[in-house]
Amino acid sequence: MRRARTIDALSRCGLLSSLALAIRWSGVLCLNYHRIGDGRESLFDRGVWSASAEDFDEHVRFLSSHFDVVTPLDLPEILRRRKGRFVLITFDDGYLDNYQTAFPILKRHRVPATFFVATGFVDNPRLSWWDEVAWMARTSPKSGIEAGRWLSGPVLFDDPDRESAVGVLLQAYKAMPSDSTDEFLGYLADATGSGRFDEGVNGHWWMTWDMLREMRAAGMVIGGHTVNHPVLAQLPVERQCAEIEGCGRRLAEELGEPMRHFSYPVGERYSFTSATRACLQKAGVRYAFSYYGGTRRYRRWDDLDIRRIAVESYMDPDWLRAAVKLPGIFGKAR
């Protein structure tokens, strides 16, 4: 990967630190994780594994020693002062390894993080749509899927891990109207020959409310991520509001406080609209976070589109150091 080679070359010759001193940024830089651990052999969506436990520990150690690591609770004071460099560590979805693996590392370093939770997965644990799509592709006995109503071209199951095919199918899901997604999953179940995932096999993927209460008591911030994790922009306005308000209601019932912070499922520019923003404002959300890269500088601040940089499993600690030192180069919006 060209970016990784560039970072390695700059680090080895000492230019990375020199550039960071010459090009100093100010503002709020948000890093977004999903899962912590080793997903290389998983039959589910490997793209949601952000870092190994060892790499995440190194990330937290570096960030806490070089920056002020904050949460959305600190943003009003930061924005009042409008100076300084701050980093937020955030997680999306609510996977169990956030509690089992990430939380102990954060506690050990005494660093806070923010966890955006899809409440439907906590209340009714089930396999997510993105993990089921990946599972169907990876367990299929076939060599691919032909083009048709749902797919503009054939999708070949590239061995050994079928990663490219998983990516194509996930993009197709994200781009379609919400009232078609269940039918699309049924189509994939038949087209792949894998069927639908048997929920009775194992449902231990998500955190529980007791875990979330424990994390909040330890200084972590819990925010909303809808009920069922749809692509909000693909929903009618009333259903967007229902997903947002339903999430906020469950967080308030279980944690005893209103939902003030929210992250958009998928989080790309196309995944939320002005109508989505209106629903958030109606629900009392103060800050909302996207997921298409870049940072938010003080002069171009947007409470309801706070950009985050995705942390991916192929990015080693050198990449993270480069991204937070030079976000204008290595953390640009996609």
PyMOL commands that set and color helices and strands:
alter all, ss='L'
color gray80, all
select helices_A, chain A and resi 2-12+15-22+46-48+53-66+72-81+96-109+119-123+129-139+163-175+178-192+209-217+232-234+237-255+269-271+274-282+298-300+317-325+327-330
alter helices_A, ss='H'
color red, helices_A
select strands_A, chain A and resi 27-33+35-36+49-51+68-70+85-93+114-117+144-145+155-156+221-224+261-263+287-289+309-310
alter strands_A, ss='S'
color yellow, strands_A
deselect
rebuild
show_as cartoon
